[in-house]
């Protein structure tokens, strides 16, 4: 079950996180991790993942 406060409920989880140094490279559907890969980010994603998610909307695509 997905926790409503979990990053799993964020729409940007639907795409992969960009690779380091700006993201962690987590695949689509997976939580982001710390840049070292040792900690799971349970409540947010990297800014690069959010920016990648928002880019198609800024370009006028969905």
GIGI-V218285 format. One record per backbone hydrogen bond with DSSP energy under -0.5 kcal/mol. NH is the residue of the N-H (numbers start at 1). CO is the residue of the C=O. E is the energy in kcal/mol with one decimal. If there is no record, write none. Layout:
NH:CO:E + NH:CO:E
//
This chain:
6:3:-2.0 + 7:42:-3.4 + 9:6:-1.7 + 10:7:-1.8 + 13:10:-1.5 + 14:11:-2.0 + 15:12:-1.5 + 17:26:-2.7 + 22:19:-1.0 + 23:19:-1.2 + 25:18:-1.7 + 29:13:-3.6 + 30:27:-2.1 + 34:39:-2.8 + 37:34:-2.0 + 41:32:-3.0 + 42:40:-1.0 + 48:22:-0.7 + 49:46:-0.7 + 50:46:-1.8 + 51:47:-2.6 + 52:48:-2.2 + 53:49:-2.2 + 54:50:-2.3 + 55:51:-1.7 + 56:52:-0.6 + 57:54:-0.5 + 58:54:-1.9 + 59:55:-2.0 + 60:57:-0.9 + 61:56:-3.1
//
